Amino acid sequence: GLRVALAPDLAGGYSPSMLCAMRYAVLASKTLQFRRHAASTFFAATKDKDDGMTEDALREAHDLTHFDALHLATQAGADAVGRGSSLGSFDVGKQFDAVLLDADAANVRRFEGGTAEAPEDVLQKILCLGDDRNVARVYVNGGQVK
């Protein structure tokens, strides 16, 4: 089957930032979940296709979470270029290329409080609000370079 991954587009994209690429992917999937009006261009282009999917099934199929985006940017990216057995996760024996992000930076913690402090919530905040200010350390091939 087709291997799908996520990467920043340096040639024509909005940003070379992987965090931005993940953010945009999630936003694009949410846009595809909007209810289609019969007069819309998208509805007109797809209404005669018999793909067997209801509008609710299409909406569910386009529900990309921040965690899905993280997977697409890591393991799925390694799989897409045929390096999934040696890159893409923290599994023992794989090449260690990683970026350690600081969740305590002001651009993330200024929205602290309430029920959104579980680890998965903090990860979502970093993916939504993070940028180069959050990069604490960078590792390439097991060695720290920043």
Secondary structure, DSSP 4 states (H G I P E B T S, - for coil): ---------TTTSS-S-HHHHHHHHHHHHHHHTSPPPTTSHHHHHHTT---S--HHHHHHHT---HHHHHHHHTHHHHHHTT-TTTSSS--TTS---EEEE-TTSHHHHTT--TTTTSHHHHHHHHHHH--GGGEEEEEETTEE--
